[in-house]
Amino acid sequence: MTYITGFERLLNIEEDGGKGHHLKQLTAFGFNVPEGVVVGASFYRENYPAPPAFTYEDEAKLGEQCEEMAEKVSSMPLPEAFASELREHLHRFPAETRYAVRSSSTYEDLAGAAFAGQHETFLNVTADEVAEKVRECFASLWQKHAVLYRRYQGFSQEGASMAVVIQRMIAAETAGVAFSVDPVSGNLDYVLVEGNYGVGESVVGGEAVTDSWVVDTSQGRIVERRVSEKEYYVVPAERGVKTRLLPPEYRETPCLSDEQILEIAGVAKKIEREFQTPQDIEWAYADGRLYILQARPQTTIPPRFTRDESAERFPEPLTPLTWSYVEDAFNASLEHSLRLMNVHLPTRPWFALRNCYVYGNQNAVRLLALNKPIELRTVDTLVDELTFIEEKFRWVMELPNAWMRDLDTYLIRVGKLGAVSFDGFSAPDFQRYFKELFSTAKEYFLPNIAISMTQGFLTRTLFEYIAAVKGDLYEAQTMLKQIITASGTKTGQINRELYELAKEAKRTPELMSLLAEGGKRALAGLDCFPDFAASFRSFIDNYGHREISFDYYKPTWAEAPEVVLDLIHLAATSGKQEKAGKKEKLGKMVSLKATQELLELSPKPLRYFVNELVRLTLTYTYIDDLEHFQTTRVNLLARRAVGALGTKLVNAGQLTDPYDLFFLVKEELESIDSFELSTEMREKIALRKEAYLRAYEQEPAWDLTKEGEGMPTGENDGEESEGLLRGIPGSPGECEGVIYVVRGPEDFANMPDQAILVARTTNPAWTPLFYKAKGLITESGGPLSHGAVTAREVGIPAVMCVRGALKRFKTGERVRLDGRRGHVHRTSVQTRTPAS
């Protein structure tokens, strides 16, 4: 069996490992990648033993187990047949070729886990040494820090396997790393480039002082420069590489020209477009040519909160209780849906509440737009991909049926919860009710974001296909609109029934006169018109959970039926109700005709696919509307339950308004175990209600991200001014806590939970410390260093390159970190907030 394949033969990530698979993809996309081969992971799986059951609770024992496993792997000789195959591949390269031998774990360089520095890489390896280095790469699968990283990421140790990349070594004049999206500011148009003279190890390792630039690719210009006083660089030695002092004349000279910086940024964006997600890229220049040595998904990108996407959905302030329930369910659905759709989204969260207004993460919106599940270049290429599309998107065909099946369960549970009487409820009874209601809603809502996203993806794909066969965007838009008219939404059904009520009302002039006096007056006199009143009550019974506002704090149609009467009067006086039924029938005919025309324009091999694409687009358009309609059934139940508990608290003299409970959050509401509120809880309610009412009187800021915020500014000289120290932004976020200085492994054991880790630098062996840390400060490194990358993955703020940090800070000292700006504040010293 052949285990070794060249970069030109694209297999899959399970065989080539993350690094190998991405290098083969880069080669296929046409980027300038040094040639190489990949030892497939199947060789490791078939020739090496399974790992032991690791003892995670005993670090010393775990260390012994990892060492034993690594030794067992490294000591096993390679089978002669494999060694012969390896020699044969290496003979295809010139005799003087040197190689980079790099681990390529099957869990490595994934969208959610970079595994940066967790496994071995060997540079400038001779042909005679390659086999030995391959074994050492296999053994590095069981280094302790790699085992702990897999556990932290939730990966199975038994499922781990290792491929190995063997690649022609480039004699780089300069080398470094680029992020196609600046990982600190989160500006999607900004590329961060970092480099040094020599091979890239001094940059990738994160311990050397390097040059860095920020390029605004939307304008094609360099917007930030940091040319540092570089001390040393890494160069090839007789064997391997060595660190040398940089000649004085190069130390303060930029290692790249402006033309090279812009070229790197441009290529980074091209790679991003090909992979449809932001990329962390290793590059090198040799003989004036740019080489791409590696690309992997960026794992974390800061959010950019604006009202662009949320203003329409959440136009008004929201109460804390509504948002805390919605946010929890939404986040669970988002993660479930992204897994179902196999979509990588490196930025979180999707929404945030600021000053009672909901803001959307505009970076999430833009990054999702990069993702095109079907790359429709031409109609002919689509024919070739039909089998692949059917296998990849089978879940799209299965989800509607599964969702409709689960909808029945949800409606039964909601029906039971709606039938509950709160008269004899105790406080613990309310706790149980709230938890069951939320559990029911959250479980039902899990796939709903996938439904919404898939509806958008199908509609976009159908439009692109129509445009491809019609050859005209305007005609494509017209045809798409014609096809979609047949989707038949629940909202359309409600509107038609509302118009029927309007027609009924219009037949009785006295009723119209009553409705003209306003919904509240009309509601009081409705019994004078028994036939209409019966039809109206039936409508409210069916659709009373329809929300007036997204906020549960506001009543639904059932509790504010006067709103519906006002709508009926508007419909009755609009003169449009006669068209409703005709429009539905006409829409179906137009849709059928447009679909038939599209099928006739399509090649015969594609007609079944196109018909399914149309069917699924209509199906998802319908259930996307239906799922929202069914979701809002929770609004009425939540408001009634909160009102019932609030009424008991009003009767006990604890509240003046039963709905003031909406100014608590989920955990606070579910902690009420008696009909008596603490003073602290009543104060929270009063303050939050005041802020909520004040928010109604204020125009919310549109963009929470100030222009340029978080971008590296100026040189870092390590000077302290009024308790403020400036470093380089490494991982965004803010925190305050107690310092713990780590000078070496001897300090590991005593590190307390939630301490701010201060170190000269970090390396992969230090990764477990990040799981306990609240923040990170280092004396060296930058945004691409191990410490910064790991801090972003774990989700803690980090400030890098604070000169003299080990001398300036003492264990036990309290500081505040701002990872976005790269600032450290001593909290014992009064400071002024610096200008952005």
Summary of the structure (lengths in Angstrom):
residues: 836
radius of gyration: 31.3
end to end distance: 60.9
largest distance: 101.3
contacts: 2744
relative contact order: 0.08
helix: 50%
strand: 16%
